[in-house]
Amino acid sequence: MKDFYHSRIKGMPSIVERKEPIIHGSTAEDGPLAQKELDFYEKNGYLFKQNFFSEEEVKALQKELQRNMHDNQTSDEPYVVRESEGDEIRSVFDVHHNDAFFEDLSSHERIVNIAQQLLGSQVYINQSRINFKPGFKGKGFYWHSDFETWHMEDGMPNMRAVSCSIILTDNYSYNGPLLLIPGSHNYFVQCVGETPEDHFKQSLKMQSLGVPDHDSINWLLEKGGRIDSATGPAGSVLFFESNTMHGSNGNISPLPRSNVFFVFNSIENKLVEPFANVPARPDFVANRTNIKPIEPKAFDLGKKSASVY
């Protein structure tokens, strides 16, 4: 397969234009998003839906967040990733497989229908995780394009995936919210460095390879004109394109910042061999087995949490 997005190079990195569409043939008739929302996503590379879930649903989500953290507090499973300094949980991966509540949440029609509309096809979960960023101790995530890593280390062929971040705690400007450079999804930034085997063991704690150089970030910022911040109340949802440049600061405030994160990939964009010529990362990071389209489900999150889990 031809590699249109060569990265992990030696020497000076380049910036290349995106090779495929952002909205894959969909209109407002094909899903819940209005045309102005599709246009905003196409221009900026993200869409923030404030108060997407009701107050009752938020309580259920927060309850299940705390349960999941408690359940994994002493876990030594590889999908439980801890901070590079200390024993605090940084992320719990593969929650659409190892947690019944979040498995159901990943198929909720209200988010799946939006993913299908944006990608112009049926979708499956390529990756899922809960990110915990506790007060005082939560570390940041440096600037990166998810697609660069998914392409090089997982073998995602094209930019036909969307991330859905469900905000589980109020996001303020001071507790480490996600930062995005609008318009950056139109350009692929090459990164410097050779990918070692099992790089994920280090990169999930603190990513230092597959990150852009300072000049490229400056260039993207000049093109985009600003940095946007995904701030809003718990229950809001952020959809952002796989190649949108984003990151977040550490959380030195007392207030935690947590989210559940689903990556919806087009069923027409399944993973192939990694383009970095390294062994594929494990399934809990990049799903390769039992791939089938999600059947969107309608249900009440509050009742699910109270009656089933």
C-alpha positions, 0 to 999 in steps of 0.5 A, a space after each residue: 500500500 502506498 504511504 502518502 504520509 511518510 514520517 519518523 524520518 531522519 533530517 528535516 521534517 516536512 509538512 504535506 497537505 491532506 490527501 483525502 476529504 474531511 467530510 466523506 460525502 455526508 450532508 445534514 440529511 445523513 445524520 443528527 448534525 446540522 449543515 453548519 455543524 458539518 461546515 464547522 467541523 470541516 473547517 476547524 477539525 473539531 466540533 464541541 457539543 456542550 451539555 450533550 448528556 443530561 444531568 441525570 446521565 452525567 451522574 451515571 457517567 461520573 458514578 461509573 467513572 469512579 467505579 472503574 477507577 476503584 476497580 483498577 486501582 491495584 490492577 497490573 493489567 497492561 491496559 491500565 497505564 500509570 503516570 511515569 512518576 508515581 502510581 496514579 492511574 493515567 489511562 485505562 484502555 480498552 474499556 469498550 471490551 473490559 467494562 460492560 457500562 462503557 461497552 454499551 456507551 460506545 454503541 450509544 446511537 447519539 454518538 455513533 450516528 454522529 461518527 457515521 455521519 462524519 465518516 460517511 460509513 459504518 464504524 467500529 471502535 479502533 481504540 477506547 480509554 478513560 483518561 484520568 488527570 487528577 488535581 495537583 498531579 495530572 501530567 500533560 499530553 504534548 502536541 501531537 496528531 493521533 493519526 501520525 501515531 496510528 498510521 506509523 505504529 498501528 497501520 491506519 491507512 487514511 485519515 478517516 477516523 474521528 475521536 469522541 471525548 466525553 467530558 466526565 468532569 467540568 473542564 476549566 481553562 486551569 485544570 488541563 483541558 484539551 487544546 486544539 489548533 483549528 485547521 491543522 487537520 488539513 496538513 500532515 506534519 512529519 516527525 523525526 526519529 526511528 520507532 523502537 519496538 514496544 514503543 507504546 510502553 513508554 509513549 502511553 506514559 509520556 510521548 516523546 517520539 511522534 511529536 512535531 518540531 517547534 517550527 511546524 507547530 508555529 507554522 500550524 498556529 500561524 495558519 490557524 490563527 489561534 489555539 482553542 480550548 475544549 472547556 465546558 461542563 461535564 456531559 459535553 462531548 468533543 468530536 475531533 478529526 484524527 489528524 487535528 493537532 492537539 495536546 494539554 497542559 498538566 493539571 496543577 489545580 485541585 480539580 480533576 479532569 477526566 474523560 472517556 475517549 472512543 476512536 471511531 474508525 471507518 469500516 473501510 479504513 481497517 488497520 494494515 501493517 504499521 508503516 514504521 515497519 515495527 510489530 503492531 501494537 497490542 489490541 488494547 491500544 489498536 483494535 485488530 480482531 473481531 472487527 465488525 460495524 457497530 449497531 447503534 443502540 438507544 438506551 437511558 444511561 441513568 437506568 443502565 447504570 442503576 439497574 444493570 451495573 
